[in-house]
Each structure stands twice: as C-alpha cells, then as structure tokens.
Amino acid sequence: MSKPAYVLSVNMGYGHDRAAYALKELAEGGVIKMDDYPGIPARDKKLWVESRKGYEAVSRLKPLPIIGDIAFAIMDKIQEIDDFYPRRDLSDPTYQVHQTYYMIEKLGMGKHLIEKLAKNPKPLICTFFTGAFAAEVFDYPGDIYCQICDADMARVWVPKDPKKSRIKYFAPNGRVVERLKLYGVKEENIYHTGFPLPREVIGGLDNSICKKDMMHRICNLDPQGIFVKKYFRTIESEVGVGSCEAKKDHPLTVMFAVGGAGAQRQLAVDILSSIKSRLKRDSFTLRLMAGTKKQVAKDFTSAVSKLGMKNLIGKKLFIDYIPDRANYFKKFNQILRKTDIIWTKPSEMSFYCALGLPILMAPTIGSQEDFNKTWLSYIGAGIEQADPRYTNEWLFDWINSGGLARAAWNGYMEAPQHGSYRIGGIVTGEKMEVEELPMIV
C-alpha cells in the first residue's frame, strides 16, 4: 500500500533517526537515509562519512582535559545558538549555512536523491536541514518539510534566503516557533506540532498506552504514596477514574542511555560502582543502553566484570546492544514501556518525558542540549543529576519523596504526545482532533 510522503534522515547521532522512525507510518519505501541509500554517488557518501566522523571524534574528545575542551569549544562555537532576547532580526546566514550550500550547489550533494524522488513526487519530510535545502535548490516538485529535533535551534537549519524559501517547518515547541520567526521564516511556513513520538508508545489520540504505562511507572516512582495522595483527584480527572489503583507490573527500572558518540561511558561506570550493593540486594533493575555502538557495549561489559557484577547480567543488570539501527528503535521503544527513569544527556530524548518519563539530566554536550535542559527544567520534567558517585543515596531519596513521580506527571501534562499525528494530518490533509499546544519556551 502506497504511503503519503518520503521521510529523509541521516546517520548522525540518534536524534534525526529517532524523529524519522516515529514518522514511519507516513514513509513511502521506509525511512530513506540521505547518507546511505542504494545507488548513492561515491562523492556524496564520502562527504557524509567525513562530516559524521568529525562530529563523533570531537564528542569523544570532550571528556579529556584541555584538548577535549578546546576541540569541542571550536565546534560548539560554529553551531552556537544566539541568545533569544532581546528579540531581533537573526536572518543573516551564518558560515555553516554558506558551507552547506557550497556542498549542495557546487558539489552536488543530495542532487541524485532529489532527482530520483522527483520522478514520483510526494511531500518530503526531512529530519536534517541538508535534505530540505537540497530539495529546494534542485527544484523538487512536491512540498518540502523540515522537522526540528531540539527545543531550540541554530541558524543553520534555515536557508540562505528564508523570506523567499518554500520550506515548511515542524516545530517541537513554542520556543522553536518563535526562533524560526527571528530567523526570517514566514509564519505560514511554521507548524507547531510537537516532537514526533512513536505511535506504538502513545496508543492513539486518547493516549491509551502511555496513560497505562505512566500509572504503572508511578507505582515504582512513588513507593510511599506521597505524590498520589496529594494529587489523587487531579490524576483521576486527567487519566481516568480508578487509575490510581494501578499496580506495578515491573521492578523499578532505570535506563542509562549514552549518546551515539559514546561520550558518557565513564559516567556509567560511576553509577555502577555506587549502586552495586543495592542492585544485588533490592528489587531494582539497571539498563545500560549502548544502542548500536559495539565498543560502548564492550566497555560496559568490561566495567561490569571489573566490579564483580557479571553474575547480575540478564537478571538485574542489562547491557542493551542492538547493532542494526532500524531494529534498535523498535527494541528501544519496547524497553521504554517498562522503564521508569531515563538518565541521559538532554538530547532529543528530552521530548520522551511526554510519556510520563522523568529525565535525569547528565551534563550537556553542545549548545542545543543546553536549551533542551532549560526546556525540561521549565516544564518540571527533568532534574539535573547529582554526584554520580553517590547515586545510591540521592537517587533513592528522590524516589522515596515522590519527586520523580512529580517529574513524570509534569512531563505527561506539559509536553506534547501527538507530534506524529499532527504531522500526519498536515501532510495528508486529514483533520486531527488534537489539543492546541501551549507556547512553552
């Protein structure tokens, strides 16, 4: 059966792919990788590989003193997001915009793919700006949409001449809506949709799946009943009568999810060292999400062995390594439904707080993650980690107080769940009866 759109992504970190995966119901031929599709010209492939290697190398250097700080500061400066206030015209293109257009206009990056898709044009949804720019430069005959993947965005996501551009944007929050206007994007080309979350963890416009999952989660996050007792009427009103009578259906589970470049492996070692005794003693599960990174999984396994915790693997301790990228997202979402806390740097995973998942925020890497952190703090769904060496103390104090249950509730109430449905409605013209989004900054 034919699907209504083409969805383009790139293999850079997980953010762009995660958004694309959530739009798979719309994707004709499945999600298309701009940097790795059948028949990609060797020149395009080389350009993509080199750019990705550079980013991941700098990310891995970040923890190293002096050298790492200098390398990352240079890269972050290039991608820097200007202060929002005072409001002013930020439409002038940056060096990175000109560099991107050089690769498209002079080196032909993306031309082969755009011309291939133009033979049977459908609306084009790009989760990375290069695809959208290439489509416009090479005169793609269908509508062009670009999905923003963070709570704020750099100027590089907007074309050289935004006032003349026909690229339309899906904004994950109100701050991005307003930022796009500062960058010169016409208001009629901006759609406030929310970040696209996978439909299989939402359960339709009535949130049938994520409501149920959240209430099971709150059983683990509020063991003393402090949060539920205080907000009983509010919960029953919003989620449904009898919802507070839900029983736990899995042990307390924390997922530590490292970034695609594996920059936070040492943090996982500190966490393991701290909770070793509790993990052996209590009904508690820790999942170390290595994602598609084999070396990260090896490092986790080595650390677990050195700490004498190998016997816990597969029982209370899980090292999740899924080498195939497409299967990774499917498996990740399955695991997510039995997860109570996500401990990660504030990447695109920040938007998953909408499922009723509290986010423990590891140190940020990059300007965009600083803004994700601000957004999570603003809506009360994310809490900055304390010293990981004492995780055994502070994490369980926060759980016993009901504080993380409150963060889970805040995420569910304040962050949008229906981004993928809204986007589907815009692309197909189908009317979606979804709530109006607040202009959260």
Secondary structure as GFF3:
##gff-version 3
##sequence-region A 1 441
A	DSSP	beta_strand	6	9	.	.	.	ID=ss1
A	DSSP	alpha_helix	15	22	.	.	.	ID=ss2
A	DSSP	three_ten_helix	24	26	.	.	.	ID=ss3
A	DSSP	beta_strand	32	33	.	.	.	ID=ss4
A	DSSP	alpha_helix	42	61	.	.	.	ID=ss5
A	DSSP	alpha_helix	67	78	.	.	.	ID=ss6
A	DSSP	alpha_helix	95	101	.	.	.	ID=ss7
A	DSSP	pi_helix	102	106	.	.	.	ID=ss8
A	DSSP	alpha_helix	111	118	.	.	.	ID=ss9
A	DSSP	beta_strand	124	126	.	.	.	ID=ss10
A	DSSP	alpha_helix	129	137	.	.	.	ID=ss11
A	DSSP	beta_strand	144	147	.	.	.	ID=ss12
A	DSSP	three_ten_helix	155	157	.	.	.	ID=ss13
A	DSSP	beta_strand	168	171	.	.	.	ID=ss14
A	DSSP	alpha_helix	174	182	.	.	.	ID=ss15
A	DSSP	three_ten_helix	187	189	.	.	.	ID=ss16
A	DSSP	beta_strand	190	192	.	.	.	ID=ss17
A	DSSP	three_ten_helix	199	201	.	.	.	ID=ss18
A	DSSP	alpha_helix	208	221	.	.	.	ID=ss19
A	DSSP	alpha_helix	226	239	.	.	.	ID=ss20
A	DSSP	three_ten_helix	243	245	.	.	.	ID=ss21
A	DSSP	beta_strand	252	257	.	.	.	ID=ss22
A	DSSP	alpha_helix	265	281	.	.	.	ID=ss23
A	DSSP	beta_strand	284	291	.	.	.	ID=ss24
A	DSSP	alpha_helix	294	306	.	.	.	ID=ss25
A	DSSP	three_ten_helix	310	312	.	.	.	ID=ss26
A	DSSP	beta_strand	317	321	.	.	.	ID=ss27
A	DSSP	alpha_helix	325	336	.	.	.	ID=ss28
A	DSSP	beta_strand	341	344	.	.	.	ID=ss29
A	DSSP	three_ten_helix	348	355	.	.	.	ID=ss30
A	DSSP	beta_strand	359	361	.	.	.	ID=ss31
A	DSSP	alpha_helix	367	379	.	.	.	ID=ss32
A	DSSP	beta_strand	382	384	.	.	.	ID=ss33
A	DSSP	three_ten_helix	388	390	.	.	.	ID=ss34
A	DSSP	alpha_helix	391	400	.	.	.	ID=ss35
A	DSSP	alpha_helix	403	414	.	.	.	ID=ss36
A	DSSP	alpha_helix	419	428	.	.	.	ID=ss37
###
